Amino acid sequence: MSAVPVFDPVIHAPGRLQICAILSGIDDAEFAMLRDAIKVSDSVMSKHLKQLEEAGYVAPTKAAMDGRQRTWISLTPAGRKAFAAHVAELQRLAAMTAPEPMGQGFSG
């Protein structure tokens, strides 16, 4: 069963969309891996994660590793559902665009 298309402004911001896309294919990811993957600072990453967490889309888990506190992030079931619905809406919108005729590209 495919998700019902729904545009989600919380997910749509480029950084949050990238975070959700990464997390959709795995169980969880460490904060630093996500930060490095989307090429943002710690503070920007924290802000994105806070918004996703407030929406109920991600859940952080803290654990000590190598003597340091690490934060792992996972998509919640609600987050997986919202991301799938958002992707379905983007696909629906993309399907509405008229295909460009062959050889008629922009020549500005």
ABEGO torsion letter per residue (X at the ends): XBBBBBBBAAAABAAAAAAAAAAAABABBBAAAAAAAAGBBAAAAAAAAAAAAAAGABBBBBBBBGGBBBBBBBBBAAAAAAAAAAAAAAAAAAAABBBBBBGABBBX
